Amino acid sequence: MNFSKLLFVYSMVFILAAVPFLEGPIIAPVAVLAGLSFWPVFILAVIGNLITVYLLIILLIKLKSGAARKERKTKQA
């Protein structure tokens, strides 16, 4: 497999690993069974999954602070 195809395949592992509930049970095993190396697949799957988790945490923090701000405004009025 040439470099551009490998780059595409590993980037697809990374992107699909960012989809919740697909990384562990589906994406990583299928990628390894398809012939990709275990460690790069594992690292990319974990990083892709962590990015999704971090983005969700940031979103929840912003929603919580927005709700608290709205509550303070209604108490002041």
Residue, then its C-alpha position, 0 to 999 in steps of 0.5 A: m500500500n502506498f503512502s497516500k492510501l495508508l494516510f487516508v486509511y489511518s485518517m479514516v480510523f481517526i475520524l471514525a474513532a471520534v464517533p461515540f460508541l464506534e471506537g472500541p467495539i467496531i473501528a479498532p478491531v475492524a481496522v486491525l483485522a483489515g491488516l493495519s498495525f495495532w499500535p497506530v490504530f490504537i493510538l489514533a482511536v484513543i486520540g479520536n475518542l478523547i477529542t470527542v470527549y473533550l469537546l463534549i466536556i467543553l460544551l457542557i461547561k459552556l451550557k452550564s455557565g450560560a444557564a447560570r448567567k440566565e438564572r442570575k439575570t432573572k433574579q436581578a430583574 
